[in-house]
Amino acid sequence: NCRETVTGNITSATTWRNGPEECDYYVPASESATSRRNLMVTAQLNVEPGTVLVFGEDVRVSVTDGGSIVAVGSAEQPITLTGAQATHGYWHGLCFGDNRESRLDYVRVQWAGAAWTGGHSLCNGAVAGMAGDGHEPVHITNSLLYGARTSGLSAHGLRLGEFRNNVLANNQEYGARVSSANVSRLGDGDYSGASLGEPNGLQ
């Protein structure tokens, strides 16, 4: 029951807007039982405060080839990216590679982090990155990474920018897995899930 169903890729500057509906945009699963839906973002995607995005099973959002996501919500109007079912790893989440600078602020990423298999991708986390060059920073602040089948944050192939005041909870593996290059980027926040009483599977 979402206002708009998204079937194409983001290939030109686009803004997804908040409306009166409980769900604003739905990204459906692949119609093929043998393949996964890979929504390609190769331009700047802006997401307004309060916007609710719902993803079908096994959908992955790949921000690549110069694409970026600027999703800036507020404490009163957070942006929600969630699976159509409240199941660990129902969709894959956000995968960054060869991306332009991106920002998630007051964003809830829920029920993502399915384990991606095949190829050389390192995108096994609700928010993750692919191996390669050309990545610009991804800033994540005041956000919730919740209910991943893998880890909430997997910053091995990701160039992490600001990372502070986030809550990582109820992820079946780690709250955050980061490369040595990204450790210094980690700021204050709840990496254990203690603030919600919903710990991650691996501390």
Sequence and secondary structure as in RCSB ss.txt:
>XXXX:A:sequence
NCRETVTGNITSATTWRNGPEECDYYVPASESATSRRNLMVTAQLNVEPGTVLVFGEDVRVSVTDGGSIVAVGSA
EQPITLTGAQATHGYWHGLCFGDNRESRLDYVRVQWAGAAWTGGHSLCNGAVAGMAGDGHEPVHITNSLLYGART
SGLSAHGLRLGEFRNNVLANNQEYGARVSSANVSRLGDGDYSGASLGEPNGLQ
>XXXX:A:secstr
  SEE  S B S EEE   SSS  EEE   SSTTS  EEEE SEEEE TT EEEE TT EEEE TT EEEEE  S
SS EEEEESS  TTSS EEEESS   EEEESEEEES      STT    EEEEE SSS    EEEES EEE  SS
EEEEESSS EEEEESEEEES SSBSEEE GGGGGGB SEESSSGGGT   SB 
